[in-house]
Amino acid sequence: MRFGLFGTGPWAHLAHAPALTAHPDVEFVGVWGRNPDKAAALAGEHNTRPYADQDELIADVDAIAVALPPDVQAPLALRAARAGRHLLLDKPIAFTTAEAGELVAAVAEHDVASVVFFTRRLMPQLAEFLADAAATGGWTETRVDHLGSIFTDDNPFGASPWRKESGGLWDVGPHALAMVLPVLGPVTEVTGMAGPRDMTHLLLRHTSGTISNLTLSVDAPPAAEREEALFAGEAGLRTPPDMPWSPVDALGRAIDQLIAAASGGPASELDVRFGAEITAVLVAAREAIASGRTVTVGTAR
């Protein structure tokens, strides 16, 4: 499958470009970036071509891989889908339910495959744990804490304006939701509060009846950083297994899923429909925090 990479930031360097280069079933056609010099440098590192025009790169490939902010990714992905190109997108897929819905409709209309890069969900250890937890059922409580500290001198993601503006809700919130939705089902209602240093607390009511509790931040004190999850219920207490942090391996699995779906296989569980479901929850959470009330998912704007 011929791929074009859109984006030249840290995630493109750490995950996308190495994974595309390493994958045996990928032809890495070229790189587009908002900064042409950075696009040329990244393309040179991986023996591919820099592109100055988005549509030219879309025209030359079968699929696009995107490592760009959500508000830049969404219209680009929509154009690519309407051109019949398969989509390997970053999370969240968009900042609005309208844009996410347009993307879902375009993917269906033009029969293209899609995968959203929820990094740890693509690791087999977590996939197996969540499948087992969903089959077990009977959960009465679920908690996910995902707190990082990216605004430090040694963290390349701290220079990202969209992360600074949108915070943990939109950056790590998708990862937390990607863990609880497969087990507890869709979210129907959201309430939330935000405190100092981007500390975001959400309560989610799921169709299963269980309420999950998420604590999210990308600006936590370094000593308070943590990634923890707990499912509690009739089966007792269960926590996800330890697993390696390997974004290149995870993206390689995303590419595998995309190629399989494009070849007539099953759609990925992490396709744009799932990405749009997560965007709808995040939009409801944003409104709940701003308004101080409980918001029904699908009614927020």
Residue pairs with C-beta under 8 A, 6 or more apart in sequence:
1 25
1 26
1 27
1 62
1 63
1 86
1 255
1 258
1 259
1 262
2 26
2 27
2 29
2 60
2 61
2 62
2 63
3 20
3 26
3 27
3 28
3 29
3 61
3 62
3 63
3 64
3 65
3 88
3 255
4 29
4 30
4 31
4 32
4 51
4 57
4 58
4 60
4 61
4 63
4 64
4 65
5 12
5 16
5 17
5 20
5 28
5 30
5 31
5 32
5 42
5 64
5 65
5 66
5 67
6 31
6 32
6 33
6 54
6 57
6 64
6 65
6 66
6 67
6 68
6 73
6 76
7 16
7 33
7 66
7 67
7 68
8 31
8 33
8 34
8 35
8 38
8 39
8 41
8 42
8 67
9 67
9 68
9 156
9 160
10 156
10 157
10 160
11 67
11 90
11 157
11 247
12 31
12 33
12 42
12 67
13 42
14 247
14 248
15 67
15 117
15 119
15 247
15 248
15 250
15 251
16 65
16 67
16 251
17 28
17 31
17 42
17 45
17 46
18 46
18 248
19 247
19 248
19 251
19 252
19 255
20 26
20 28
20 46
20 65
20 255
21 28
21 46
21 47
22 248
22 252
23 252
23 255
25 255
25 259
26 255
28 46
28 48
29 48
29 49
29 57
29 60
29 61
30 43
30 48
30 49
30 50
30 51
30 57
30 60
30 61
31 39
31 42
31 43
31 46
31 48
31 49
31 50
31 51
31 57
32 39
32 50
32 51
32 52
32 53
32 54
32 57
33 39
33 42
33 50
34 68
34 72
36 50
36 52
39 50
39 51
39 52
40 50
42 50
43 49
43 50
44 50
51 57
51 60
54 76
54 79
55 79
57 64
58 64
58 79
58 80
58 83
58 85
59 83
61 85
62 85
62 86
62 262
63 85
63 86
63 87
63 88
63 113
63 258
63 262
64 76
64 77
64 80
64 85
64 86
64 87
64 88
65 88
66 73
66 76
66 77
66 87
66 88
66 89
66 90
67 90
68 76
68 90
69 160
69 161
69 162
70 90
70 92
70 93
70 94
70 95
70 162
70 170
71 94
71 95
71 162
73 89
73 90
73 93
73 94
74 93
74 94
74 95
74 96
74 99
74 100
74 103
75 99
77 87
77 89
77 93
77 103
78 99
78 102
78 103
78 106
80 87
81 87
81 103
81 106
81 107
81 110
81 112
81 114
82 106
82 110
83 110
84 110
84 111
84 112
85 112
86 112
86 113
86 114
86 258
86 261
86 262
87 107
87 112
87 113
87 114
87 115
87 258
87 272
88 114
88 115
88 117
88 251
88 254
88 255
88 258
89 114
89 115
89 116
89 117
89 272
89 275
90 116
90 117
91 116
91 117
91 118
91 174
91 175
91 178
91 275
91 278
92 170
92 173
92 174
92 275
92 278
92 279
92 282
93 99
93 100
93 103
93 116
93 272
93 275
93 276
93 278
93 279
94 100
94 103
94 276
94 279
95 166
95 170
95 279
95 283
96 279
96 283
96 301
97 276
97 279
97 280
97 283
97 298
97 300
97 301
100 272
100 275
100 276
100 279
100 280
101 276
103 272
103 275
103 276
104 272
104 273
104 276
106 112
107 114
107 271
107 272
112 262
113 258
113 261
113 262
113 267
113 268
113 271
114 258
114 261
114 267
114 268
114 271
114 272
114 275
115 254
115 255
115 257
115 258
115 261
115 268
115 270
115 271
116 270
116 271
116 272
116 274
116 275
117 250
117 251
117 254
117 270
118 174
118 175
118 178
118 270
119 175
119 247
119 250
119 251
120 126
120 175
120 179
120 243
120 250
121 127
121 130
121 175
121 178
121 179
121 270
122 250
122 251
122 253
122 254
122 270
123 243
123 244
123 246
123 249
123 250
123 253
124 253
125 240
125 241
125 242
125 243
126 179
126 240
126 241
126 243
129 238
129 240
129 241
130 179
130 182
130 183
130 240
131 182
133 139
133 183
133 231
133 238
134 182
134 183
136 233
136 235
137 208
137 233
138 233
138 234
138 235
139 183
139 184
139 208
139 210
139 231
139 232
139 233
139 234
139 235
140 210
140 232
140 233
140 234
141 210
141 211
141 212
141 213
141 230
141 231
141 232
141 233
142 180
142 183
142 184
142 210
142 212
142 213
142 229
142 230
142 231
142 232
143 212
143 213
143 214
143 215
143 228
143 229
143 230
144 176
144 179
144 180
144 212
144 213
144 214
144 215
144 228
144 229
144 230
145 214
145 215
145 226
145 227
145 228
145 229
146 168
146 172
146 173
146 175
146 176
146 214
146 215
146 216
146 217
146 226
146 227
147 168
147 172
147 215
147 216
147 217
147 218
147 220
147 224
147 225
147 226
147 227
148 168
148 172
148 217
148 218
148 220
148 225
149 155
149 218
149 219
149 220
149 221
149 222
149 224
149 225
150 157
150 158
150 160
150 163
150 218
150 219
151 158
151 164
151 218
151 219
152 158
152 222
157 163
157 218
158 164
162 170
163 170
163 171
163 218
167 198
167 200
167 216
167 217
167 218
167 219
168 198
168 199
168 200
168 216
168 217
168 218
168 219
169 194
169 200
169 202
169 216
169 282
169 285
169 286
169 289
170 282
171 218
172 216
172 217
172 218
173 200
173 202
173 214
173 216
173 282
173 285
174 278
174 282
176 214
176 216
176 229
177 187
177 214
177 278
177 281
177 282
178 270
178 274
178 278
179 229
179 240
180 204
180 206
180 212
180 214
181 187
181 206
181 274
181 277
181 278
182 269
183 231
184 206
184 207
184 208
184 210
184 212
185 206
185 207
185 208
186 206
186 207
186 277
186 297
187 204
187 205
187 206
187 207
187 281
187 284
187 297
188 205
188 206
188 207
188 296
188 297
189 204
189 205
189 284
189 294
189 295
189 296
189 297
190 202
190 203
190 204
190 205
190 281
190 284
190 285
190 288
190 294
190 295
190 297
191 202
191 203
191 288
191 293
191 294
191 295
192 200
192 201
192 202
192 203
192 285
192 288
192 289
193 200
193 201
193 289
193 292
194 200
194 201
194 289
195 201
197 217
197 219
197 220
197 221
198 217
198 218
198 219
198 220
199 215
199 216
199 217
199 220
200 214
200 215
200 216
200 217
200 285
200 289
201 213
201 214
201 215
201 216
202 213
202 214
202 216
202 285
202 288
203 211
203 212
203 213
204 211
204 212
204 213
204 214
204 281
205 211
206 212
228 239
229 239
229 240
230 237
230 238
230 239
231 237
231 238
231 239
232 238
254 268
254 270
257 268
257 270
258 268
260 266
261 267
261 268
261 271
280 297
280 298
280 300
281 297
283 300
283 301
284 295
284 296
284 297
284 298
284 299
284 300
285 295
286 300
287 295
287 300
287 301
288 294
288 295
288 300
